[in-house]
């Protein structure tokens, strides 16, 4: 949300009324003050749990077995999966 609001303010000065810009700037300031790394991580983990429960997510739940698909890293240079993302979040490996 923060990035969206920033980009909206930065790139659409001529498209957005001055009152709306004031409201967006106020929201942006409030979000900066209220940012909490632990809260953000918990929110993202909740979102990942929702994604994991989706029917379409089954092929993204675990890392691809490179013994079964040895050329996978040639096609996908930086592979990841929902399990790896969750583990990295839980261990503070993302900034």
C-alpha positions in Angstrom: 0.0 0.0 0.0 2.8 2.4 0.9 4.5 2.0 -2.5 1.2 2.4 -4.3 0.4 5.6 -2.5 3.9 7.0 -3.0 3.8 6.2 -6.8 0.3 7.7 -7.1 1.4 10.9 -5.4 4.7 11.1 -7.4 3.4 10.3 -10.9 -0.1 11.6 -10.9 0.2 15.2 -9.7 -1.8 16.5 -12.6 -4.4 13.7 -12.5 -5.5 13.8 -8.8 -7.3 16.7 -7.1 -5.3 18.6 -4.5 -7.8 17.4 -1.7 -7.3 13.8 -2.7 -3.5 14.3 -2.7 -3.8 15.7 0.9 -5.8 12.7 2.0 -3.3 10.3 0.4 -0.4 12.1 1.9 -2.0 11.9 5.4 -2.6 8.2 5.0 1.0 7.7 3.8 2.3 9.6 6.9 0.1 7.5 9.2 1.4 4.2 7.6 5.0 5.3 8.1 4.4 6.0 11.8 2.5 2.8 12.4 4.8 0.4 10.5 5.7 -2.6 12.5 8.0 -5.3 11.2 6.6 -8.1 13.3 3.0 -7.1 12.4 3.9 -7.0 8.7 5.5 -10.4 8.8 2.5 -11.8 10.6 0.2 -10.3 8.0 2.2 -11.7 5.1 2.3 -15.1 6.7 -1.5 -15.0 7.1 -1.8 -14.1 3.4 0.6 -17.0 2.4 -1.6 -19.4 4.4 -4.6 -18.3 2.4 -2.7 -18.8 -0.8 -1.5 -22.3 0.3 -5.1 -23.3 0.9 -6.1 -22.4 -2.7 -6.7 -25.3 -5.0 -4.3 -23.7 -7.6 -1.4 -23.5 -5.2 -0.6 -27.3 -5.0 2.3 -27.1 -7.4 3.9 -24.2 -5.5 3.7 -25.6 -2.0 7.1 -27.4 -2.0 10.4 -26.8 -3.9 10.7 -28.5 -7.3 12.6 -31.8 -7.0 15.7 -31.2 -9.2 16.2 -34.9 -9.6 12.8 -35.2 -11.2 13.2 -32.0 -13.3 17.0 -31.5 -13.7 16.6 -28.6 -16.2 14.2 -26.6 -14.0 16.9 -24.0 -13.0 17.7 -23.3 -16.6 14.1 -22.3 -17.2 13.5 -20.7 -13.8 16.8 -19.0 -12.8 15.7 -18.0 -9.2 13.1 -20.6 -8.2 11.1 -20.3 -5.0 8.0 -21.9 -3.5 5.6 -21.1 -0.7 7.3 -23.2 1.9 10.7 -21.5 1.3 9.1 -18.1 1.4 7.4 -18.9 4.7 10.6 -20.3 6.2 12.5 -17.2 5.2 9.8 -14.9 6.7 9.7 -16.8 9.9 13.6 -16.6 10.3 13.8 -12.9 9.4 15.7 -13.5 6.2 13.8 -10.8 4.3 14.3 -7.1 4.9 
